[in-house]
Amino acid sequence: MLAKLTSKNQLTLPKSITAAIGATEYFDVEASNGRIVLTPVRIQRGDAVRAKLAELDLQEQDIADAVAWTRQPPAAKATRKK
């Protein structure tokens, strides 16, 4: 089967191929011996959360501060200066 690469570097996979591998949004992509190899990847929700936490560079103290803030009575939260 042929698939055409667009000017925006997008490739549409044939429906028969996507049907054969099942529902997936992400693929691991690698070049091997002049071939492009796509491997379906199932992203777990926890992985997405960990990636976002890494992106935000949160430290343990940041988490502790957030938990302490949420445990304050509502009146204390309203008067806290930013």
N, C-alpha and C positions, 0 to 999 in steps of 0.2 A: 504494500500500500504506500501511496505517496502522501506526504504532508508538506505544506508550503510554509516557509518561514516568512513572516510579514516584515515590512519595513521597520516595525516597532519591536523586532526580535520576538514576536509571539508565534507560537506554533499550536495549531489546532489538531488535537489527536482524533483519529477516526472513531466514530461512535462504537464500532465493533470492538475496538481495543479497550476503550474505557468500560464498556459493558463486561468485558472478559476479566478485568481486574477489580471491578466493584467500585463503590463510591469512595472517592478519595479526593482531597483538595491539594495535597502537597506531594511532591516527588523529590527524592534525593537525585541530584544530577551529577554525572561524572563523565569525563571523556576517557575512553579506553581504546587504544589501537585504532584511532580514526573513527570511532563510533561514539554516539551519544547514548548513554545508558540512563534510563529513567526507572527508579525504583519507588513504588508507592510507599508513603510514610503516613502512619496514623499518628497525628499529633494528639497527645493527651492533654486534657484541660490543665492538669497540674504542671505539665511542661510549659504551657503558655504563662501560667502564673509565675513560675520560677524565672522564666525569661524576662518578664516584666519587672520583677523584683531586682534582678541583676541589672537591668537597664537603669532603674532608679537609684542603684547603688545604696540601698537601704542597709543600715547597720543594725546590730542587735539593740543598741540604745534607742534608735529611732522607733523600733517596734515597741520597746518597753515604754517609751514616752507616749506613744499613741494609745496603748492599752490603759496606761494610768489616766490619760485625759478622758477616755470614754467611760471610765469608772467614776468620774467625778459627778456630783449632783448637778442637775441642769443649771442651777443658779450660778455655780462656780464656773461653768463653761462660758456662760454669757458675760461674766465680768472679767474673764481672762484677757489680758492685753496681748495683741499679736505682735 
